[in-house]
């Protein structure tokens, strides 16, 4: 028995199909929202990132993101440490896509 390759397998992306964001893209979206360049993301800045990702309930995901990311309880996500990584991990699990 000879197996022929399937022409439209899971690794083939059709033109115009949605592609999941990767870690670098999500990280870039969050860092871009640091408008005052203080190295920290406020609730409004994180919410703006979720709006850019077309999240259904950006305010709810912001609250949940802070629960996962704000390790020291200062009500900010520090960009240069594990807090941003935790927020990115949380966001990647949501499966946001781009066209």
SULQUI-V984231 format. One record per residue. N is the residue number from 1. SS is DSSP state (H for helix, E for strand, - for the rest). PSI is psi in whole degrees, -180 to 180 (NA if undefined). OMEGA is omega in degrees with one decimal (999 if undefined). Layout:
N_SS_PSI_OMEGA ; N_SS_PSI_OMEGA
This chain:
1_-_131_179.7 ; 2_-_128_177.5 ; 3_-_126_177.4 ; 4_-_146_179.2 ; 5_-_144_177.6 ; 6_-_125_-174.3 ; 7_-_-26_-179.1 ; 8_-_72_179.7 ; 9_-_-178_-176.1 ; 10_-_-18_-177.3 ; 11_-_-3_-179.4 ; 12_-_127_-178.8 ; 13_-_122_178.8 ; 14_-_153_178.7 ; 15_-_129_179.9 ; 16_-_1_-179.3 ; 17_-_157_178.5 ; 18_-_139_-178.0 ; 19_E_133_-179.9 ; 20_E_142_173.1 ; 21_-_145_175.2 ; 22_-_176_-176.0 ; 23_H_-44_-177.5 ; 24_H_-39_179.6 ; 25_H_-44_179.2 ; 26_H_-45_178.9 ; 27_H_-43_179.5 ; 28_H_-40_179.1 ; 29_H_-44_179.4 ; 30_H_-45_-178.7 ; 31_H_-35_179.8 ; 32_H_-26_-177.8 ; 33_-_-8_177.6 ; 34_-_76_-172.9 ; 35_-_-35_-178.4 ; 36_-_3_174.4 ; 37_-_39_178.7 ; 38_-_0_178.4 ; 39_-_8_-180.0 ; 40_E_149_176.5 ; 41_E_126_176.0 ; 42_-_176_176.7 ; 43_H_-44_-178.8 ; 44_H_-38_179.6 ; 45_H_-40_177.6 ; 46_H_-41_178.3 ; 47_H_-40_178.4 ; 48_H_-36_177.4 ; 49_H_-42_178.1 ; 50_H_-34_174.6 ; 51_H_-44_178.1 ; 52_H_-32_178.1 ; 53_-_2_-178.1 ; 54_-_40_177.6 ; 55_-_147_-178.5 ; 56_-_-49_178.1 ; 57_-_82_-175.6 ; 58_H_-37_-179.7 ; 59_H_-40_179.7 ; 60_H_-43_179.0 ; 61_H_-30_175.5 ; 62_H_-47_178.2 ; 63_H_-46_179.6 ; 64_H_-39_178.2 ; 65_H_-40_177.7 ; 66_H_-34_176.6 ; 67_H_-34_-179.7 ; 68_H_-29_-170.9 ; 69_H_-34_-173.8 ; 70_-_85_-175.2 ; 71_-_-35_-175.1 ; 72_-_0_175.1 ; 73_-_20_-178.9 ; 74_-_5_178.8 ; 75_-_25_173.8 ; 76_-_154_172.5 ; 77_E_114_179.1 ; 78_E_128_-174.5 ; 79_-_-32_-171.2 ; 80_-_22_176.9 ; 81_-_-163_-174.0 ; 82_H_-21_-178.6 ; 83_H_-45_178.4 ; 84_H_-40_178.5 ; 85_H_-42_178.4 ; 86_H_-41_178.2 ; 87_H_-41_178.4 ; 88_H_-43_176.7 ; 89_H_-46_178.1 ; 90_H_-44_-177.4 ; 91_H_-40_179.8 ; 92_H_-34_179.6 ; 93_-_-18_-179.6 ; 94_-_-16_174.2 ; 95_-_38_178.3 ; 96_-_145_-177.3 ; 97_E_160_174.4 ; 98_E_157_180.0 ; 99_-_NA_999
